[in-house]
Amino acid sequence: MISLRGNAAFLRGDTLLMFKYLRVSVTDRCNYRCIYCMPENGICKQPHDQIMSYEDMFLVISAAVETGVEQVRITGGEPLVRAGIVDFIRDLSLIKGLRDLALTTNGALLGKFAEPLKKAGLNRVNISLDSLNPATFRHITRIGNLADALAGIDAAFDAGLRPVKINTVLIPGINDHEILDFVDFAVNKGLSVRFIERMPFNSSEADESVRFISQEAVVQTINTRYRLIPVAEQSFGPSTNFVISGTDARVGFISSRTVPFCHLCQRLRLTSTGALLPCLDSDYGIDVRGQKKEEIKVTIARLYREKMSWNKQRACYAAAFDNSLSKIGG
C-alpha cells in the first residue's frame, strides 16, 4: 500500500505541476518486425493473463486525467491488433477533462479501422512509415506491405482523423536518401512528417547498428528544396515543428541525441503489463495493477516528484525499463 502522507497539495487538487501527457501501450503484439524495434523472430510475448484488461487501463487513465493529464496516446506494439480497441477508444473519449485522444499505428489496418475509430471519438493518428519504396519498406518492417500503409493514410484522411502525422526513423544507408521524398509526400498530401533520430538503447554510441542521421543533416537536405518556418504551438510532445513555406505541410523533428528535450518532458507511460514509467530512458517504474484510483493518483504524484528530482537534461540510453520499444510503447 502506498502512503498518502506528504501529498496534501496534490490531494487538494493542485494539478498545475504534474504530468500532462500519457502514452498507453495496450499490447506488446505487432504485425511488423521493424529492425529498430524488435528482433527478426519477434519478442517473447507476455502471457495474455499478464496483459492489463481494458477496464484496468481505463481506471489508470481516468486517474491520470484527474491528476492533470490532458493528452492520451494509445500505442502498442501495434494497438489495432488487440480485439476491442474501438470500444476502448469510445470509453476513453467520454473521460471528462481529456482534451486530446490520439493513436500511433503502422497503418496496415487503418483501412478497416479509421472510420470506426473516428466515430468512437478518436481525434487523430500518427502513422509510422519509414520508406516510400516497397522493397525498402519490406526490408525495414521485414514483413510489411507498403500499399497497406499508404491505404491506411488515405483512410485516415477520409475519416477525418486529422492532423495526420507520419513518423519516420532515418537509418543510414537504408532510407536516408528518401528525406526529400518524404517531404514531397507531405507537401502533396498536406500532412506532417516527423523525422526521428534513432535511439541506441543499451548500446554504445559507436555501435554501427545504431548509427543515426542528425537533425542538422536532415534540415540541410530539406533546405536544398524547401524553406522551413518555425511554428510555436502548445504541445506536450517532444517534436520541434516547422511549416513548409507556401504549403499546408509540416516537418517535425524528434531529436533526442542532438537536440535533447528531457528537461521539457511531461510524459508518463503505462505499459501493457501495468507498469507506470516516468521516463523511457530509465529502468524505474511502479506496477499499479490492483491499486485503487486514489492510490494510482498518489503513485502518479510520486513518480512526478521522482522525475523532477532527477533534473535530467538528456537521455543516456544506458538503462531502459525494457530494450524492446514494442513492450513500452515507444
C-alpha positions as CSV (number, residue, x, y, z in Angstrom):
1,M,0.0,0.0,0.0
2,I,1.3,3.5,-0.9
3,S,1.2,6.1,1.9
4,L,-0.9,9.2,1.3
5,R,1.3,11.3,3.6
6,G,3.2,14.1,2.0
7,N,0.7,14.6,-0.8
8,A,-1.6,17.2,0.8
9,A,-1.3,19.7,-2.0
10,F,-1.8,17.1,-4.6
11,L,-4.9,15.6,-2.9
12,R,-6.4,19.1,-2.7
13,G,-6.5,19.1,-6.4
14,D,-3.3,21.1,-7.2
15,T,-2.5,19.7,-10.7
16,L,-0.6,22.6,-12.1
17,L,2.8,20.8,-11.8
18,M,2.0,17.3,-12.9
19,F,2.3,15.0,-16.0
20,K,0.3,16.3,-18.9
21,Y,0.7,13.5,-21.5
22,L,0.2,9.8,-21.0
23,R,1.2,7.1,-23.5
24,V,-0.6,3.8,-23.1
25,S,0.7,0.5,-24.6
26,V,-2.4,-1.7,-25.0
27,T,-0.4,-4.7,-26.3
28,D,3.1,-5.9,-26.9
29,R,2.0,-7.7,-30.1
30,C,2.8,-6.3,-33.5
31,N,2.2,-7.4,-37.1
32,Y,5.6,-6.0,-38.2
33,R,9.1,-6.8,-37.1
34,C,10.8,-3.4,-37.6
35,I,14.6,-3.7,-37.5
36,Y,15.0,-0.9,-34.9
37,C,12.2,-2.1,-32.7
38,M,12.5,-5.9,-32.2
39,P,14.5,-9.0,-33.2
40,E,13.8,-10.7,-36.5
41,N,11.9,-13.5,-34.8
42,G,9.9,-11.2,-32.7
43,I,9.9,-10.9,-28.9
44,C,8.9,-13.2,-26.1
45,K,5.3,-12.2,-25.8
46,Q,3.7,-11.7,-22.4
47,P,1.0,-14.3,-21.5
48,H,-2.5,-12.9,-22.0
49,D,-3.2,-13.1,-18.3
50,Q,-0.3,-10.6,-17.8
51,I,-1.7,-8.0,-20.2
52,M,-3.9,-5.4,-18.4
53,S,-7.6,-5.6,-19.1
54,Y,-9.2,-2.6,-20.8
55,E,-11.1,-2.0,-17.5
56,D,-7.9,-1.7,-15.5
57,M,-6.3,0.5,-18.2
58,F,-9.3,2.8,-18.1
59,L,-9.0,3.1,-14.3
60,V,-5.4,4.2,-14.6
61,I,-6.1,6.6,-17.5
62,S,-9.1,8.2,-15.7
63,A,-7.0,8.6,-12.6
64,A,-4.2,10.2,-14.6
65,V,-6.6,12.7,-16.2
66,E,-7.8,13.7,-12.7
67,T,-4.2,14.5,-11.8
68,G,-3.7,16.8,-14.8
69,V,-3.1,14.7,-17.8
70,E,-4.7,16.3,-20.9
71,Q,-3.4,14.2,-23.8
72,V,-3.6,10.4,-24.1
73,R,-1.9,8.4,-26.9
74,I,-2.7,4.8,-27.4
75,T,0.2,2.7,-28.7
76,G,1.4,-0.9,-28.8
77,G,3.1,-2.9,-30.2
78,E,0.5,-2.3,-32.8
79,P,-2.7,-1.2,-31.0
80,L,-5.0,-2.2,-33.8
81,V,-4.2,-5.9,-33.4
82,R,-5.9,-6.0,-30.0
83,A,-9.5,-7.0,-30.1
84,G,-12.0,-4.5,-28.7
85,I,-9.8,-1.4,-29.4
86,V,-12.7,0.6,-30.9
87,D,-14.9,0.1,-27.9
88,F,-12.0,1.0,-25.6
89,I,-11.5,4.3,-27.6
90,R,-15.2,5.0,-27.2
91,D,-14.9,4.6,-23.4
92,L,-11.8,6.8,-23.2
93,S,-13.4,9.6,-25.3
94,L,-16.0,10.0,-22.6
95,I,-13.5,10.8,-19.8
96,K,-14.2,14.4,-18.6
97,G,-11.1,16.6,-18.9
98,L,-9.4,14.6,-21.6
99,R,-8.5,17.2,-24.3
100,D,-6.8,15.0,-26.9
101,L,-7.1,11.3,-27.7
102,A,-4.7,10.0,-30.3
103,L,-3.3,6.7,-31.5
104,T,0.0,5.6,-33.1
105,T,-0.1,2.8,-35.6
106,N,1.8,1.4,-38.5
107,G,-1.2,2.0,-40.7
108,A,-1.6,-1.5,-42.1
109,L,-5.0,-2.0,-40.5
110,L,-6.3,1.6,-40.7
111,G,-8.2,0.9,-43.9
112,K,-10.5,-1.2,-41.7
113,F,-10.4,0.8,-38.5
114,A,-10.1,4.5,-39.4
115,E,-13.8,5.3,-39.7
116,P,-14.9,3.3,-36.7
117,L,-12.2,4.8,-34.6
118,K,-13.2,8.3,-35.6
119,K,-16.9,7.6,-34.9
120,A,-15.8,6.2,-31.5
121,G,-14.1,9.5,-30.6
122,L,-10.5,9.2,-31.6
123,N,-9.1,12.7,-32.6
124,R,-6.1,11.9,-34.7
125,V,-3.4,9.4,-35.7
126,N,0.3,9.2,-36.1
127,I,1.5,6.6,-38.6
128,S,4.9,5.0,-38.6
129,L,6.2,5.0,-42.1
130,D,10.0,4.5,-42.8
131,S,10.1,4.2,-46.5
132,L,8.1,5.1,-49.6
133,N,9.9,2.4,-51.6
134,P,8.2,-1.0,-51.4
135,A,11.4,-3.0,-51.3
136,T,13.0,-0.8,-48.6
137,F,9.7,-0.8,-46.6
138,R,9.7,-4.6,-46.7
139,H,13.3,-4.7,-45.6
140,I,12.7,-2.3,-42.6
141,T,9.5,-3.9,-41.4
142,R,10.6,-7.4,-42.5
143,I,7.0,-8.5,-43.3
144,G,5.1,-5.3,-44.1
145,N,3.4,-4.2,-47.3
146,L,3.8,-0.5,-48.3
147,A,0.4,-0.5,-50.1
148,D,-1.4,-1.3,-46.9
149,A,0.2,1.6,-45.1
150,L,-0.5,4.1,-47.8
151,A,-4.1,2.9,-47.9
152,G,-4.3,3.4,-44.2
153,I,-3.1,7.0,-44.6
154,D,-5.8,7.7,-47.2
155,A,-8.4,6.1,-44.9
156,A,-7.3,8.3,-42.0
157,F,-7.8,11.4,-44.2
158,D,-11.2,10.2,-45.4
159,A,-12.3,9.5,-41.9
160,G,-11.3,13.0,-40.7
161,L,-8.5,11.8,-38.3
162,R,-6.5,15.0,-38.6
163,P,-3.9,16.2,-38.5
164,V,-2.3,13.1,-40.0
165,K,1.3,12.8,-38.9
166,I,3.9,10.4,-40.3
167,N,6.7,9.2,-38.1
168,T,10.0,8.3,-39.9
169,V,13.1,6.8,-38.3
170,L,16.0,7.5,-40.6
171,I,18.7,4.8,-40.8
172,P,22.0,5.5,-42.6
173,G,22.5,3.5,-45.8
174,I,18.9,2.2,-45.8
175,N,16.4,5.1,-46.1
176,D,18.3,8.3,-45.5
177,H,18.3,9.0,-49.3
178,E,14.5,9.4,-49.0
179,I,14.4,12.6,-47.0
180,L,13.2,14.8,-49.8
181,D,10.8,12.1,-51.0
182,F,9.1,12.2,-47.6
183,V,8.9,16.0,-47.6
184,D,7.5,15.9,-51.2
185,F,4.9,13.3,-49.9
186,A,4.0,15.6,-47.0
187,V,3.5,18.6,-49.4
188,N,1.4,16.5,-51.8
189,K,-0.8,15.1,-49.1
190,G,-1.0,18.1,-46.8
191,L,0.3,16.2,-43.8
192,S,3.1,16.4,-41.3
193,V,6.3,14.3,-41.5
194,R,8.4,13.9,-38.4
195,F,12.0,12.7,-38.6
196,I,13.1,10.7,-35.5
197,E,16.7,10.2,-34.5
198,R,17.3,6.5,-33.9
199,M,17.8,5.8,-30.2
200,P,20.7,3.5,-29.1
201,F,19.2,1.8,-26.1
202,N,21.6,-0.5,-24.3
203,S,24.2,0.1,-27.0
204,S,27.4,2.1,-27.4
205,E,27.2,5.4,-29.2
206,A,29.9,4.0,-31.5
207,D,27.9,0.8,-32.3
208,E,27.4,0.7,-36.1
209,S,24.0,-0.9,-35.6
210,V,22.6,2.3,-34.1
211,R,24.1,4.9,-36.3
212,F,21.7,7.8,-37.0
213,I,21.0,10.8,-39.1
214,S,21.2,14.1,-37.2
215,Q,18.5,16.8,-37.3
216,E,21.1,19.2,-38.7
217,A,21.8,16.9,-41.6
218,V,18.1,16.5,-42.4
219,V,17.5,20.2,-42.3
220,Q,20.4,20.8,-44.6
221,T,18.9,18.4,-47.1
222,I,15.4,19.8,-46.9
223,N,16.8,23.4,-47.4
224,T,18.0,22.4,-50.8
225,R,14.4,22.4,-52.0
226,Y,12.1,23.9,-49.3
227,R,12.1,26.7,-46.7
228,L,11.2,25.8,-43.2
229,I,9.4,28.3,-41.0
230,P,9.4,27.6,-37.2
231,V,6.0,27.3,-35.6
232,A,5.1,27.7,-31.9
233,E,2.2,25.5,-30.7
234,Q,1.1,24.1,-27.4
235,S,2.1,20.5,-27.2
236,F,3.4,18.2,-24.6
237,G,5.2,16.1,-27.1
238,P,8.9,16.2,-28.0
239,S,8.7,17.4,-31.6
240,T,10.2,20.7,-32.8
241,N,7.9,21.7,-35.7
242,F,8.1,23.8,-38.9
243,V,5.7,24.7,-41.6
244,I,6.9,24.3,-45.2
245,S,6.7,27.7,-46.8
246,G,3.9,28.1,-49.3
247,T,2.2,24.8,-48.3
248,D,-0.1,23.3,-45.7
249,A,2.5,20.6,-44.9
250,R,4.7,20.5,-41.8
251,V,8.0,18.9,-40.8
252,G,8.9,18.0,-37.3
253,F,12.0,16.6,-35.6
254,I,12.3,14.4,-32.6
255,S,16.0,14.6,-31.9
256,S,16.9,13.1,-28.6
257,R,20.5,12.7,-29.5
258,T,21.4,16.1,-31.0
259,V,18.6,18.3,-29.6
260,P,17.8,16.8,-26.2
261,F,14.4,17.6,-24.7
262,C,14.4,15.7,-21.4
263,H,14.2,19.0,-19.4
264,L,10.9,19.7,-21.1
265,C,9.4,16.3,-20.8
266,Q,6.0,16.0,-19.1
267,R,5.3,12.4,-20.3
268,L,4.1,9.4,-18.3
269,R,3.9,5.9,-19.8
270,L,1.7,2.9,-18.9
271,T,3.0,-0.5,-20.2
272,S,0.7,-3.2,-21.4
273,T,1.6,-5.2,-18.2
274,G,0.6,-2.4,-15.8
275,A,3.9,-0.5,-15.1
276,L,3.8,3.3,-14.9
277,L,7.0,4.7,-16.2
278,P,8.1,8.4,-15.7
279,C,10.8,8.1,-18.3
280,L,11.6,6.0,-21.4
281,D,15.3,6.2,-20.6
282,S,15.2,4.6,-17.2
283,D,14.6,1.3,-15.5
284,Y,12.4,2.9,-12.9
285,G,8.7,2.2,-12.8
286,I,5.8,1.2,-10.5
287,D,3.3,-1.6,-11.0
288,V,-0.1,-0.2,-10.5
289,R,-2.1,-3.4,-11.1
290,G,-4.5,-3.9,-8.2
291,Q,-4.3,-0.3,-7.0
292,K,-7.5,1.7,-6.4
293,K,-7.9,5.0,-8.2
294,E,-6.8,7.2,-5.3
295,E,-3.7,5.0,-4.8
296,I,-2.9,5.4,-8.5
297,K,-3.2,9.1,-8.3
298,V,-0.8,9.2,-5.4
299,T,1.6,6.9,-7.3
300,I,1.5,9.3,-10.2
301,A,2.3,12.2,-7.9
302,R,5.2,10.2,-6.5
303,L,6.5,9.4,-10.0
304,Y,6.3,13.1,-11.0
305,R,8.3,14.2,-7.9
306,E,10.9,11.5,-8.6
307,K,11.2,12.5,-12.2
308,M,11.6,16.2,-11.4
309,S,14.3,15.4,-8.8
310,W,16.5,13.9,-11.5
311,N,16.8,17.3,-13.2
312,K,17.6,15.3,-16.4
313,Q,18.9,17.2,-19.3
314,R,19.5,14.5,-21.9
315,A,19.0,10.7,-22.4
316,C,21.9,8.4,-21.5
317,Y,20.4,5.3,-23.2
318,A,22.3,3.1,-20.7
319,A,19.2,1.9,-18.9
320,A,15.6,1.4,-20.0
321,F,12.7,-0.4,-18.5
322,D,12.8,-2.8,-21.5
323,N,15.0,-2.7,-24.5
324,S,12.2,-3.6,-26.8
325,L,10.2,-0.5,-27.8
326,S,7.2,-2.7,-28.7
327,K,6.8,-3.5,-25.0
328,I,6.8,0.1,-23.7
329,G,5.0,1.9,-26.5
330,G,7.9,3.9,-27.9
